[in-house]
Amino acid sequence: MDEITVPIYLITGFLESGKTSFLSFTLQQDYFRTEGKTLLILCEEGEEEYDEEALAKDNVVVEVIEKEEDFTPERLQALDIIHQPERVVMEYNGMWLVSKFEEMKLPAGWGIEQHITCVDASTFQVYMQNMKSIFMDMVVFNRSKKEYPLANFRRSIKVVNPSAEVIFEDEEGEMTDIFADQMPFDLDAEIVDIPPEDYGIWFVDAMDHPDRYVGKTLRFKARARRPRGMGSKFFIPGRTAMTCCADDTSFLGYICKSAYAPKLKPGEWVEVTAKVAFENRSEYQGEGIVLYAENVTPCEP
């Protein structure tokens, strides 16, 4: 892979999802300012407009490409020659395929540094199925309200892309500590029981905050999977999560070491009591939750 010398910040999301508001704010923040020129490419024009004077002060030049047929490698090459930008910020059209841009031959040195998706929290559930393919590095939920099922929204994104950073914003800015008191199980119990209906909450929270669980003993019910190459004493207990519809599901589970593993049948339901660790594993391509089973017993589905 060639070295990226002109980073691209790709902003996606449907029309009126808050992309312009997000970019207008971000471009004026000290942490995002740069001495060189920023090329802002607009692939659609929404109801909200940019403050041209504010952009000029931050050395931001704007180019508009409204038609998909005009969005070509040659057009981008021409913009690179004209502006010689230090970085590129692109407000991408929500109706264009992101894969088209990802597969496009870019000017020398250009490369995607970060892919951010903006979502209108009030319409997220309607668009979830269509938007799955564009959830990338960061997802910003605009127009959020505490009465919305924000925890469900967050889990939906994490199931699609576990590494995505999820941010909720209301009219006053970023919402913080909105999930602090939403754990439906007792983390201080000697054995933390995870009810079947709350498995998804635990799975995502453990992914984001492993320090809450390391050293604790958990008990939950799950189906057993034994992928090849893991070793005879390892298996993955997990559950199937519906991401947007009954035909679209994912298996969610963490690696578990148990002497009982060789006796398990694929898909068998078991109750697992295990201590939580956080270790480097090749299966995770880095660090992740590893369970050390104290007891594994067959159970009813």
Buried (B, 14 or more C-beta within 10 A) or exposed (E): EEEBEBBBBBBBBBEBBBBBBBBBEBBBEEEBEEEEBBBBBBBBBBEEEBEEEEBEEBBBBBBEBEEEEEBEEEEBBEBBEEBEBBBBBBBBBBEBEBEEBEEEEBBEEBBBBEBBBBBBBEEBBEBBEEBBEBBBBBBBBBBBEEEBEBBEBBBBBBBBBBEBBBBBBBEEEEBEEBBEEEBEBEEEEEEBEBEEEBBBBBBBBBBBEBEBBBEBBBBBBBBBBBEEEBEEEBBBBBBEBEBBEEEBBEEBBBBBBBEBBEEBEEEBBBBBBBBBBBEEBEBBEEEBBBBEBBEBEEEEE
